[in-house]
Amino acid sequence: MHRLLFLAAFLGVSASAQDAPALALDAPRVLHDATTELKGPDGTPTVYRFTTTFDPATGEYLRTVRDASGSVVREEALTATLVAPTLEEDAYARAAIEADPEIAALIAEAEYPVKVTGGFVLSREEGHACGPRTRCLQYDVLETLPDRKTARRVRYVVIDLRTGEIVSRNFDPDAEGNLANPAFRVDSRLTDAAE
């Protein structure tokens, strides 16, 4: 079941704002919770529960692993993670973006229907609006073009679900994308060696 929810969040499928419970921005929230069977220390199958929570008060992510008895096997605090948004976070973000006066005006001016899609985590370095201890999500505001498989981008928008504030109404992902994400870093030593 959790794989279906993860896939839905990854693909940008969300519940509508009225279908999802309200998001409490000031309360810790569970971002990921799954159980799986792995080999235990003695080699026999053991069930483990993996939970990732986010505390907006501190901006801390906590990853906890419990065994079948509920005992904590491992716990680590993180300042950032790339865990996809929950359905509640996604619904809150989309509703906030659609209600923002600047974005709402652009949506109203569009010739064709507009859709807010995405919800990809934006994690940047210290000193950036989406640096450590934030919960930034990046969304596309797209105008759907009739009889075409493409859409026209109205804006990229970034919202921080630690504060509920839109931090960018016209985000440039090429210049400001996930630079802090090791998967997107270019190691200059590797580049220099290849030349």
LOVOLO-402408 format. One record per residue (C-alpha): residue number from 1; residue in three letters; chain; x, y, z. Coordinates in steps of 0.25 Angstrom, whole numbers, always signed. Layout:
<recs>
<rec pos="NUM" code="Ala" unit="A" x="X" y="Y" z="Z"/>
...
</recs>
This chain:
<recs>
<rec pos="1" code="Met" unit="A" x="+0" y="+0" z="+0"/>
<rec pos="2" code="His" unit="A" x="+11" y="+10" z="+4"/>
<rec pos="3" code="Arg" unit="A" x="+17" y="+8" z="-10"/>
<rec pos="4" code="Leu" unit="A" x="+4" y="+12" z="-17"/>
<rec pos="5" code="Leu" unit="A" x="+4" y="+25" z="-8"/>
<rec pos="6" code="Phe" unit="A" x="+19" y="+27" z="-11"/>
<rec pos="7" code="Leu" unit="A" x="+16" y="+26" z="-26"/>
<rec pos="8" code="Ala" unit="A" x="+4" y="+35" z="-26"/>
<rec pos="9" code="Ala" unit="A" x="+12" y="+45" z="-18"/>
<rec pos="10" code="Phe" unit="A" x="+24" y="+44" z="-28"/>
<rec pos="11" code="Leu" unit="A" x="+15" y="+45" z="-40"/>
<rec pos="12" code="Gly" unit="A" x="+9" y="+57" z="-34"/>
<rec pos="13" code="Val" unit="A" x="-5" y="+51" z="-32"/>
<rec pos="14" code="Ser" unit="A" x="-12" y="+57" z="-20"/>
<rec pos="15" code="Ala" unit="A" x="-25" y="+58" z="-13"/>
<rec pos="16" code="Ser" unit="A" x="-32" y="+71" z="-15"/>
<rec pos="17" code="Ala" unit="A" x="-32" y="+81" z="-3"/>
<rec pos="18" code="Gln" unit="A" x="-46" y="+77" z="+1"/>
<rec pos="19" code="Asp" unit="A" x="-43" y="+62" z="+1"/>
<rec pos="20" code="Ala" unit="A" x="-30" y="+63" z="+9"/>
<rec pos="21" code="Pro" unit="A" x="-29" y="+66" z="+24"/>
<rec pos="22" code="Ala" unit="A" x="-24" y="+80" z="+27"/>
<rec pos="23" code="Leu" unit="A" x="-9" y="+82" z="+29"/>
<rec pos="24" code="Ala" unit="A" x="-5" y="+87" z="+43"/>
<rec pos="25" code="Leu" unit="A" x="+7" y="+95" z="+40"/>
<rec pos="26" code="Asp" unit="A" x="+11" y="+96" z="+54"/>
<rec pos="27" code="Ala" unit="A" x="+10" y="+81" z="+58"/>
<rec pos="28" code="Pro" unit="A" x="+20" y="+70" z="+55"/>
<rec pos="29" code="Arg" unit="A" x="+16" y="+61" z="+43"/>
<rec pos="30" code="Val" unit="A" x="+19" y="+47" z="+38"/>
<rec pos="31" code="Leu" unit="A" x="+25" y="+48" z="+24"/>
<rec pos="32" code="His" unit="A" x="+27" y="+33" z="+22"/>
<rec pos="33" code="Asp" unit="A" x="+23" y="+21" z="+30"/>
<rec pos="34" code="Ala" unit="A" x="+26" y="+7" z="+25"/>
<rec pos="35" code="Thr" unit="A" x="+28" y="-7" z="+30"/>
<rec pos="36" code="Thr" unit="A" x="+37" y="-17" z="+23"/>
<rec pos="37" code="Glu" unit="A" x="+43" y="-31" z="+25"/>
<rec pos="38" code="Leu" unit="A" x="+58" y="-32" z="+25"/>
<rec pos="39" code="Lys" unit="A" x="+68" y="-41" z="+31"/>
<rec pos="40" code="Gly" unit="A" x="+71" y="-39" z="+45"/>
<rec pos="41" code="Pro" unit="A" x="+84" y="-39" z="+52"/>
<rec pos="42" code="Asp" unit="A" x="+84" y="-54" z="+54"/>
<rec pos="43" code="Gly" unit="A" x="+80" y="-56" z="+39"/>
<rec pos="44" code="Thr" unit="A" x="+65" y="-59" z="+41"/>
<rec pos="45" code="Pro" unit="A" x="+54" y="-51" z="+35"/>
<rec pos="46" code="Thr" unit="A" x="+50" y="-39" z="+44"/>
<rec pos="47" code="Val" unit="A" x="+40" y="-28" z="+42"/>
<rec pos="48" code="Tyr" unit="A" x="+45" y="-14" z="+43"/>
<rec pos="49" code="Arg" unit="A" x="+37" y="-1" z="+43"/>
<rec pos="50" code="Phe" unit="A" x="+43" y="+11" z="+36"/>
<rec pos="51" code="Thr" unit="A" x="+37" y="+25" z="+39"/>
<rec pos="52" code="Thr" unit="A" x="+41" y="+39" z="+35"/>
<rec pos="53" code="Thr" unit="A" x="+35" y="+51" z="+42"/>
<rec pos="54" code="Phe" unit="A" x="+37" y="+66" z="+40"/>
<rec pos="55" code="Asp" unit="A" x="+36" y="+76" z="+52"/>
<rec pos="56" code="Pro" unit="A" x="+33" y="+90" z="+47"/>
<rec pos="57" code="Ala" unit="A" x="+37" y="+96" z="+60"/>
<rec pos="58" code="Thr" unit="A" x="+51" y="+92" z="+59"/>
<rec pos="59" code="Gly" unit="A" x="+52" y="+89" z="+44"/>
<rec pos="60" code="Glu" unit="A" x="+57" y="+75" z="+48"/>
<rec pos="61" code="Tyr" unit="A" x="+54" y="+62" z="+40"/>
<rec pos="62" code="Leu" unit="A" x="+55" y="+50" z="+49"/>
<rec pos="63" code="Arg" unit="A" x="+57" y="+36" z="+43"/>
<rec pos="64" code="Thr" unit="A" x="+54" y="+24" z="+52"/>
<rec pos="65" code="Val" unit="A" x="+55" y="+9" z="+50"/>
<rec pos="66" code="Arg" unit="A" x="+47" y="+0" z="+60"/>
<rec pos="67" code="Asp" unit="A" x="+47" y="-15" z="+61"/>
<rec pos="68" code="Ala" unit="A" x="+35" y="-24" z="+62"/>
<rec pos="69" code="Ser" unit="A" x="+34" y="-21" z="+77"/>
<rec pos="70" code="Gly" unit="A" x="+34" y="-6" z="+75"/>
<rec pos="71" code="Ser" unit="A" x="+48" y="-4" z="+81"/>
<rec pos="72" code="Val" unit="A" x="+56" y="+7" z="+74"/>
<rec pos="73" code="Val" unit="A" x="+67" y="+0" z="+66"/>
<rec pos="74" code="Arg" unit="A" x="+73" y="+13" z="+60"/>
<rec pos="75" code="Glu" unit="A" x="+69" y="+28" z="+60"/>
<rec pos="76" code="Glu" unit="A" x="+76" y="+39" z="+53"/>
<rec pos="77" code="Ala" unit="A" x="+73" y="+54" z="+52"/>
<rec pos="78" code="Leu" unit="A" x="+74" y="+61" z="+38"/>
<rec pos="79" code="Thr" unit="A" x="+73" y="+75" z="+34"/>
<rec pos="80" code="Ala" unit="A" x="+68" y="+72" z="+20"/>
<rec pos="81" code="Thr" unit="A" x="+62" y="+60" z="+12"/>
<rec pos="82" code="Leu" unit="A" x="+56" y="+57" z="-1"/>
<rec pos="83" code="Val" unit="A" x="+44" y="+50" z="+4"/>
<rec pos="84" code="Ala" unit="A" x="+32" y="+53" z="-5"/>
<rec pos="85" code="Pro" unit="A" x="+20" y="+61" z="+0"/>
<rec pos="86" code="Thr" unit="A" x="+9" y="+55" z="+7"/>
<rec pos="87" code="Leu" unit="A" x="-5" y="+56" z="+1"/>
<rec pos="88" code="Glu" unit="A" x="-8" y="+66" z="+12"/>
<rec pos="89" code="Glu" unit="A" x="+4" y="+74" z="+9"/>
<rec pos="90" code="Asp" unit="A" x="+2" y="+73" z="-6"/>
<rec pos="91" code="Ala" unit="A" x="-13" y="+78" z="-5"/>
<rec pos="92" code="Tyr" unit="A" x="-9" y="+89" z="+4"/>
<rec pos="93" code="Ala" unit="A" x="+2" y="+94" z="-5"/>
<rec pos="94" code="Arg" unit="A" x="-7" y="+94" z="-17"/>
<rec pos="95" code="Ala" unit="A" x="-18" y="+101" z="-10"/>
<rec pos="96" code="Ala" unit="A" x="-8" y="+112" z="-5"/>
<rec pos="97" code="Ile" unit="A" x="-2" y="+114" z="-19"/>
<rec pos="98" code="Glu" unit="A" x="-16" y="+115" z="-26"/>
<rec pos="99" code="Ala" unit="A" x="-20" y="+125" z="-15"/>
<rec pos="100" code="Asp" unit="A" x="-8" y="+134" z="-16"/>
<rec pos="101" code="Pro" unit="A" x="-12" y="+147" z="-22"/>
<rec pos="102" code="Glu" unit="A" x="-1" y="+148" z="-33"/>
<rec pos="103" code="Ile" unit="A" x="-3" y="+133" z="-37"/>
<rec pos="104" code="Ala" unit="A" x="-18" y="+134" z="-37"/>
<rec pos="105" code="Ala" unit="A" x="-18" y="+146" z="-46"/>
<rec pos="106" code="Leu" unit="A" x="-9" y="+138" z="-56"/>
<rec pos="107" code="Ile" unit="A" x="-18" y="+126" z="-55"/>
<rec pos="108" code="Ala" unit="A" x="-30" y="+135" z="-58"/>
<rec pos="109" code="Glu" unit="A" x="-24" y="+142" z="-70"/>
<rec pos="110" code="Ala" unit="A" x="-20" y="+129" z="-76"/>
<rec pos="111" code="Glu" unit="A" x="-27" y="+125" z="-89"/>
<rec pos="112" code="Tyr" unit="A" x="-28" y="+110" z="-86"/>
<rec pos="113" code="Pro" unit="A" x="-30" y="+102" z="-73"/>
<rec pos="114" code="Val" unit="A" x="-18" y="+103" z="-63"/>
<rec pos="115" code="Lys" unit="A" x="-13" y="+91" z="-55"/>
<rec pos="116" code="Val" unit="A" x="-3" y="+92" z="-43"/>
<rec pos="117" code="Thr" unit="A" x="+6" y="+79" z="-43"/>
<rec pos="118" code="Gly" unit="A" x="+18" y="+74" z="-37"/>
<rec pos="119" code="Gly" unit="A" x="+22" y="+75" z="-22"/>
<rec pos="120" code="Phe" unit="A" x="+36" y="+72" z="-24"/>
<rec pos="121" code="Val" unit="A" x="+45" y="+74" z="-12"/>
<rec pos="122" code="Leu" unit="A" x="+55" y="+86" z="-13"/>
<rec pos="123" code="Ser" unit="A" x="+67" y="+85" z="-4"/>
<rec pos="124" code="Arg" unit="A" x="+78" y="+95" z="-4"/>
<rec pos="125" code="Glu" unit="A" x="+90" y="+99" z="+3"/>
<rec pos="126" code="Glu" unit="A" x="+91" y="+108" z="+16"/>
<rec pos="127" code="Gly" unit="A" x="+87" y="+123" z="+13"/>
<rec pos="128" code="His" unit="A" x="+77" y="+120" z="+2"/>
<rec pos="129" code="Ala" unit="A" x="+62" y="+121" z="+5"/>
<rec pos="130" code="Cys" unit="A" x="+61" y="+106" z="+3"/>
<rec pos="131" code="Gly" unit="A" x="+73" y="+102" z="+11"/>
<rec pos="132" code="Pro" unit="A" x="+74" y="+93" z="+23"/>
<rec pos="133" code="Arg" unit="A" x="+62" y="+92" z="+32"/>
<rec pos="134" code="Thr" unit="A" x="+52" y="+96" z="+22"/>
<rec pos="135" code="Arg" unit="A" x="+41" y="+87" z="+15"/>
<rec pos="136" code="Cys" unit="A" x="+41" y="+94" z="+1"/>
<rec pos="137" code="Leu" unit="A" x="+33" y="+88" z="-11"/>
<rec pos="138" code="Gln" unit="A" x="+34" y="+92" z="-25"/>
<rec pos="139" code="Tyr" unit="A" x="+21" y="+92" z="-34"/>
<rec pos="140" code="Asp" unit="A" x="+18" y="+95" z="-49"/>
<rec pos="141" code="Val" unit="A" x="+7" y="+104" z="-52"/>
<rec pos="142" code="Leu" unit="A" x="+3" y="+99" z="-66"/>
<rec pos="143" code="Glu" unit="A" x="-7" y="+104" z="-76"/>
<rec pos="144" code="Thr" unit="A" x="-13" y="+92" z="-83"/>
<rec pos="145" code="Leu" unit="A" x="-14" y="+93" z="-98"/>
<rec pos="146" code="Pro" unit="A" x="-25" y="+87" z="-105"/>
<rec pos="147" code="Asp" unit="A" x="-22" y="+75" z="-115"/>
<rec pos="148" code="Arg" unit="A" x="-8" y="+75" z="-111"/>
<rec pos="149" code="Lys" unit="A" x="+1" y="+66" z="-102"/>
<rec pos="150" code="Thr" unit="A" x="+8" y="+79" z="-97"/>
<rec pos="151" code="Ala" unit="A" x="+5" y="+90" z="-88"/>
<rec pos="152" code="Arg" unit="A" x="+10" y="+104" z="-86"/>
<rec pos="153" code="Arg" unit="A" x="+17" y="+107" z="-74"/>
<rec pos="154" code="Val" unit="A" x="+11" y="+119" z="-67"/>
<rec pos="155" code="Arg" unit="A" x="+21" y="+119" z="-55"/>
<rec pos="156" code="Tyr" unit="A" x="+29" y="+110" z="-46"/>
<rec pos="157" code="Val" unit="A" x="+25" y="+113" z="-31"/>
<rec pos="158" code="Val" unit="A" x="+33" y="+109" z="-19"/>
<rec pos="159" code="Ile" unit="A" x="+26" y="+108" z="-5"/>
<rec pos="160" code="Asp" unit="A" x="+32" y="+105" z="+8"/>
<rec pos="161" code="Leu" unit="A" x="+23" y="+96" z="+17"/>
<rec pos="162" code="Arg" unit="A" x="+30" y="+99" z="+29"/>
<rec pos="163" code="Thr" unit="A" x="+24" y="+113" z="+29"/>
<rec pos="164" code="Gly" unit="A" x="+13" y="+112" z="+19"/>
<rec pos="165" code="Glu" unit="A" x="+19" y="+123" z="+11"/>
<rec pos="166" code="Ile" unit="A" x="+22" y="+124" z="-4"/>
<rec pos="167" code="Val" unit="A" x="+37" y="+127" z="-5"/>
<rec pos="168" code="Ser" unit="A" x="+37" y="+128" z="-21"/>
<rec pos="169" code="Arg" unit="A" x="+26" y="+131" z="-30"/>
<rec pos="170" code="Asn" unit="A" x="+35" y="+131" z="-42"/>
<rec pos="171" code="Phe" unit="A" x="+46" y="+120" z="-39"/>
<rec pos="172" code="Asp" unit="A" x="+57" y="+117" z="-49"/>
<rec pos="173" code="Pro" unit="A" x="+60" y="+103" z="-47"/>
<rec pos="174" code="Asp" unit="A" x="+72" y="+103" z="-56"/>
<rec pos="175" code="Ala" unit="A" x="+79" y="+114" z="-48"/>
<rec pos="176" code="Glu" unit="A" x="+73" y="+110" z="-34"/>
<rec pos="177" code="Gly" unit="A" x="+70" y="+95" z="-34"/>
<rec pos="178" code="Asn" unit="A" x="+74" y="+85" z="-25"/>
<rec pos="179" code="Leu" unit="A" x="+89" y="+89" z="-24"/>
<rec pos="180" code="Ala" unit="A" x="+90" y="+83" z="-10"/>
<rec pos="181" code="Asn" unit="A" x="+86" y="+70" z="-15"/>
<rec pos="182" code="Pro" unit="A" x="+98" y="+61" z="-16"/>
<rec pos="183" code="Ala" unit="A" x="+91" y="+54" z="-28"/>
<rec pos="184" code="Phe" unit="A" x="+92" y="+67" z="-36"/>
<rec pos="185" code="Arg" unit="A" x="+106" y="+72" z="-32"/>
<rec pos="186" code="Val" unit="A" x="+117" y="+72" z="-42"/>
<rec pos="187" code="Asp" unit="A" x="+130" y="+68" z="-36"/>
<rec pos="188" code="Ser" unit="A" x="+140" y="+77" z="-42"/>
<rec pos="189" code="Arg" unit="A" x="+151" y="+67" z="-40"/>
<rec pos="190" code="Leu" unit="A" x="+144" y="+57" z="-49"/>
<rec pos="191" code="Thr" unit="A" x="+141" y="+68" z="-59"/>
<rec pos="192" code="Asp" unit="A" x="+156" y="+73" z="-60"/>
<rec pos="193" code="Ala" unit="A" x="+161" y="+58" z="-61"/>
<rec pos="194" code="Ala" unit="A" x="+152" y="+55" z="-73"/>
<rec pos="195" code="Glu" unit="A" x="+157" y="+67" z="-81"/>
</recs>
